[in-house]
Amino acid sequence: MSPYSYKMVIAVRDDLKMSKGKTAVQVAHAAVNCSLISSKSDKKLFKAWYDEGQKKVALRVNDLEELFVLKYKAESERLVSSVITDAGQTELAPGTVTCIGIGPAKEEIIDRLTGDLKLL
């Protein structure tokens, strides 16, 4: 088992075929949003995750439908989540949903939701 007990995941839509740079920026948006939400909603959990080194894992989902299925699963577990939409200034049309951040949360809860997804 990993030495971490908390983590965050970011699941990116594979069907968009974003460039590496675009993908990195979208993942960063999700991580920052989830961090901000968590730091306000559950300070104790946020601190534990932060103090452990802020473990993050980037995963892939096939398409928008799979991303929203993941969103509903996260909501049913009452996990912090943030769906990221693009501003449309470079590669994508404005409002395109690119990824979702989930957590930070206990690793075993996140793994139940995302354990079958492939690494980015």
C-alpha positions in Angstrom: 0.0 0.0 0.0 1.1 3.5 -0.7 2.4 5.6 2.1 -0.3 8.2 1.3 -3.8 8.0 2.7 -5.2 10.9 0.7 -5.1 11.9 -2.9 -6.6 13.9 -5.7 -7.4 12.6 -9.2 -7.9 14.5 -12.4 -9.6 12.6 -15.2 -9.1 14.1 -18.7 -11.2 13.4 -21.8 -9.3 11.3 -24.2 -11.6 12.0 -27.2 -10.5 15.7 -27.4 -6.9 14.8 -28.3 -5.6 18.0 -26.7 -1.9 18.8 -27.1 0.4 18.0 -24.1 0.6 21.6 -23.1 -3.2 22.2 -23.3 -3.7 19.0 -21.3 -1.2 20.1 -18.6 -3.0 23.5 -18.2 -6.4 21.9 -17.9 -5.2 19.4 -15.3 -3.6 22.3 -13.4 -7.0 24.2 -13.5 -8.7 21.2 -12.0 -6.1 20.7 -9.2 -6.2 24.4 -8.2 -10.0 24.5 -8.2 -10.3 21.3 -6.1 -7.6 22.6 -3.7 -9.4 25.9 -3.2 -12.8 24.2 -2.6 -11.3 21.7 -0.2 -9.3 24.2 1.7 -12.5 26.1 2.5 -14.9 23.1 2.9 -12.8 20.7 5.0 -9.7 22.3 6.4 -8.7 19.2 8.3 -8.8 16.9 5.3 -7.1 19.5 3.1 -4.3 19.9 5.7 -3.7 16.1 5.9 -3.5 15.8 2.1 -1.3 18.9 1.9 1.1 17.7 4.7 1.4 14.3 2.9 2.7 15.9 -0.2 -0.5 16.6 -2.2 -0.6 13.3 -4.1 -2.3 13.8 -7.5 -3.0 11.2 -10.2 -3.9 12.1 -13.8 -6.3 9.6 -15.5 -8.2 9.4 -18.7 -11.9 9.0 -19.4 -13.1 8.2 -22.9 -15.6 11.0 -23.4 -17.9 13.6 -21.9 -20.5 10.9 -20.9 -17.9 9.0 -18.9 -16.7 12.2 -17.3 -20.2 13.0 -16.1 -20.7 9.5 -14.8 -17.6 10.0 -12.7 -18.9 13.4 -11.5 -22.2 11.8 -10.3 -20.3 9.1 -8.5 -18.1 11.6 -6.8 -21.1 13.6 -5.7 -22.8 10.5 -4.4 -19.7 10.0 -2.1 -19.8 13.7 -1.2 -16.4 14.3 -2.6 -15.1 17.7 -3.8 -15.1 17.8 -7.6 -14.6 20.4 -10.2 -15.5 20.1 -13.9 -13.3 22.3 -16.0 -14.5 24.0 -19.2 -12.2 25.7 -21.6 -12.3 29.4 -22.4 -11.9 28.6 -26.1 -8.9 30.9 -26.8 -6.6 28.2 -28.3 -7.4 24.7 -29.3 -11.0 24.1 -28.3 -14.4 25.7 -28.7 -15.5 27.9 -25.8 -17.2 26.0 -23.1 -15.7 22.6 -24.0 -15.6 20.4 -20.9 -12.0 19.0 -20.7 -11.6 17.3 -17.4 -12.7 16.8 -13.8 -10.8 17.0 -10.6 -11.9 14.9 -7.6 -10.6 15.2 -4.1 -8.5 15.4 -2.2 -10.1 12.5 -0.3 -9.2 9.3 1.3 -7.4 7.2 -1.2 -9.6 4.1 -0.8 -12.7 6.1 -1.6 -11.2 7.7 -4.7 -9.9 4.3 -5.8 -13.4 2.8 -5.6 -14.5 5.4 -8.1 -11.5 5.6 -10.4 -9.6 2.4 -10.0 -10.6 1.1 -13.4 -9.4 4.2 -15.3 -6.1 4.2 -17.2 -3.3 6.6 -16.4 -3.0 9.6 -18.6 
